[in-house]
């Protein structure tokens, strides 16, 4: 079983990966709005999970 701290760190790392992917997509000459929206949704889900874990 994963410890609380390890889970939060894993989520933070995944959030950072998604941020990088989002920046890469946004830097393209014609960013795909579907890809951008999906990356943003994934980031929000992870952020929400981190918040839930952090606040009990």
C-alpha positions as CSV (number, residue, x, y, z in Angstrom):
1,X,0.0,0.0,0.0
2,X,1.3,3.5,-0.9
3,X,1.9,5.9,1.9
4,X,0.0,9.2,2.0
5,X,3.2,11.2,1.2
6,X,4.1,9.0,-1.7
7,X,0.6,9.3,-3.2
8,X,0.7,13.0,-2.9
9,X,4.1,13.2,-4.5
10,X,3.0,10.9,-7.3
11,X,0.0,13.1,-8.0
12,X,2.1,16.2,-7.9
13,X,4.5,14.7,-10.4
14,X,1.6,13.7,-12.7
15,X,0.2,17.2,-12.4
16,X,3.6,18.6,-13.4
17,X,3.7,16.3,-16.4
18,X,0.3,17.4,-17.5
19,X,1.3,21.0,-17.2
20,X,4.3,20.4,-19.4
21,X,2.1,18.6,-22.0
22,X,-0.4,21.5,-21.8
23,X,2.4,24.0,-22.4
24,X,3.8,22.0,-25.3
25,X,0.3,21.8,-26.9
26,X,-0.3,25.5,-26.4
27,X,3.0,26.3,-28.1
28,X,2.0,24.5,-31.3
29,X,1.1,26.7,-34.2
30,X,-2.5,25.2,-34.1
31,X,-3.2,23.8,-30.6
32,X,-5.9,21.1,-30.6
33,X,-8.7,22.5,-28.4
34,X,-9.8,18.9,-27.6
35,X,-6.4,18.0,-26.4
36,X,-6.1,21.2,-24.4
37,X,-9.5,20.6,-22.7
38,X,-8.7,17.0,-21.9
39,X,-5.3,18.0,-20.3
40,X,-7.0,20.7,-18.3
41,X,-9.6,18.2,-17.0
42,X,-7.0,15.7,-16.0
43,X,-5.0,18.4,-14.2
44,X,-8.1,19.5,-12.3
45,X,-9.0,16.0,-11.3
46,X,-5.5,15.5,-9.9
47,X,-5.6,18.9,-8.1
48,X,-8.9,17.9,-6.6
49,X,-7.5,14.6,-5.4
50,X,-4.5,16.3,-3.9
51,X,-6.8,18.7,-2.1
52,X,-8.9,15.9,-0.7
53,X,-5.9,14.0,0.5
54,X,-4.4,17.1,2.1
55,X,-7.5,18.1,3.9
56,X,-8.5,14.8,5.4
